[in-house]
Amino acid sequence: MSLLNEHIDVRSTRDGTPARFTWRGRTFRVRRIIGDWPARPEVPGTPATQVHLLRVSAESEAGEPSIIDITRDVASDRWTMRRQWS
C-alpha cells in the first residue's frame, strides 16, 4: 500500500459516480465502489463532511485490477488519489 495524495482527473456518470480516472498518465475504469465514507480532515477541528473517501475496484487499460482509495472534496470538486493497495 502506498500513500499518494496526488490530484487525479475523474470522469463521472450523470449522478456523480466516478466512472474513469487518470493518474500519472494511466486511465483506470471504476468497476465498482466498495465503500464511501467521510474522510478524516487534514486540519484538526475541520469537519470531515466535505471530503468523501471512496474505495473502488478499478482496472487499468492493460486489464490490471486494483483496489484504490480516492477522495472528493465536495466544495471544490477536486479528486485525489489517496492509496493504491497492492
N, C-alpha and C positions, 0 to 999 in steps of 0.2 A: 504494500500500500504506500502510495506517495501523496503527501500533502502538497497541493499545487497552487491554489488561489490565483488562477490565470483567467483573464477575460476570454469568453467564447462568443461566437456568433450563433444564435439559435433561430431556427425556423419553426414556428408553431402552427398548430392547427387553428381552425376558426375559434375554438373555445379556449385557446391559450395554452394548450398542452404542447410541450416540446415534441417535435417530430424528428428533427435532424439538428445537429450542431457541428460546427467546425472548430477544431482545436489544433493548433500548430500545423495548419495546412491539411489536416486529415478530416474527412467527413465521417460522422457516425450517425447511424439510423437508430432512433429510440424504438426498441422492440416493445417495451412495456415499462410502466412506472411501478416500482416496487413499493415505494413509500414517499410520503410528502409530510414534512414536519416544519414547524417554526425553527429557524436556525438560531443558534446562540449569537447574541450580539457581539461585535468585536470590541465595543466600548462598554465597560461595566455601567449598568444603570440605564442603558438604552433598551427600549422594548424590542423583542425579537419578532414581533408580529409582522414587520415589514419585509422580512427576509425569510424565504422558504427554502428548505433543503429538500431536494428530490433525489432519491436513489433510483437509478434507472438501469435496466438491462439494455445495453447498446451493442451495435455491431458495426465494425469498421467497413470501409469499402471493400476490403480484402476478405470480408466474412469472418473476421476475428471477433468472438464475443467478449464482452467485458461488463463488469459492474462498475458504474461511475456515479459519484455524487456531484450534482450540480446545484447551484443556488441561484435564486432570482430575487433581486431587490425590487419589490413591487413599486416603490416610489419612482425609481429611475428606469425600471425595466431593464436593468443590467444583469447579465447572466455571467456566472463564474464557474469554472471547472475547479472543484474542491479536491476530489480524490479519485484516483483510479485504483481499484482493487485488483491485485494480480495474484 
